[in-house]
């Protein structure tokens, strides 16, 4: 049973005891990500995620890694559009030491000029790496199309220019603004009692008093015509991403969109996988997914296809989208999609780390948790007609955004534009 507790200083703790496991997954969640940055500090959230590992008040860089990995644990972090998370998975008996390390990293990072200089070069290489990988770079282009002139449309890691200008002072100011008590959640799952987690948090962090902000630029969701961006790159395969605005995290129809994405491209029995890969051999990889955020969302299809077959591949994708809008789905594929989603969720929640990520993200985003039973109940309310209704609403050609990376020629570009304009 999930337990959510708020300390008197504003820190939130969410726990789930899994006594039959031998591990504990612990995460410190902060409600800040790429969308909270101003243009001059783009990449600050991601940069800060890196710099925290360089050392804290009590622990040096080597100590942070060695004391967790040295007992068989794993330590990592990630930055998304709206959250940052520092997390570890360890054998249960090492919980308190791991908590102390993560807490010190998050609440007392050093941010020295020397470390900032060194880590800047690492991040600049990371930016180059993702730009060199078209399957990732195409999503950066897609985001810019879906959310033009908005922080969500800019690179999460920043640019060479913005990262080069991030100083220790700017990083510290960013930290002071967003790393405050009301904006931090401690999430823990595994072989430890909720009361112990709460007690340890009170002991180590209960006297900290920090305030700050949590502002972000809201999205104006308006699009009345399709948008295109083609990045010419001399590679062996075309990488396309077709995206459109979806639902935010509070809209109930986001669950319907989850099912629609499974039916279209969520697994090997999905429509696009069968039509593009199995029947026609046009693509090796093809998938469909959706993502929800505070005030917006995205529904997208991605594929890596033969350079000479990009137009044919796009034609197949568009036909499947139009077909599902017109005819809906069969009872069989509708039920299989529900069973698949619930099965994937159930299998994931057997792992302490996946369970921690599940409840931690829920609390940092919406300040509440949902049990598996509640999620199943929500999905059971969905009908076949809902799939068709949502498909008609979301899959609107005037809201299409097509990003492509590869050696596209002028004739192919004109043909792709004409297919949806």
Order of alpha helices (4+ residues) and beta strands (2+ residues): beta-beta-beta-alpha-alpha-beta-beta-alpha-alpha-alpha-alpha-alpha-beta-alpha-beta-beta-alpha-beta-beta-alpha-alpha-alpha-alpha-alpha-beta-alpha
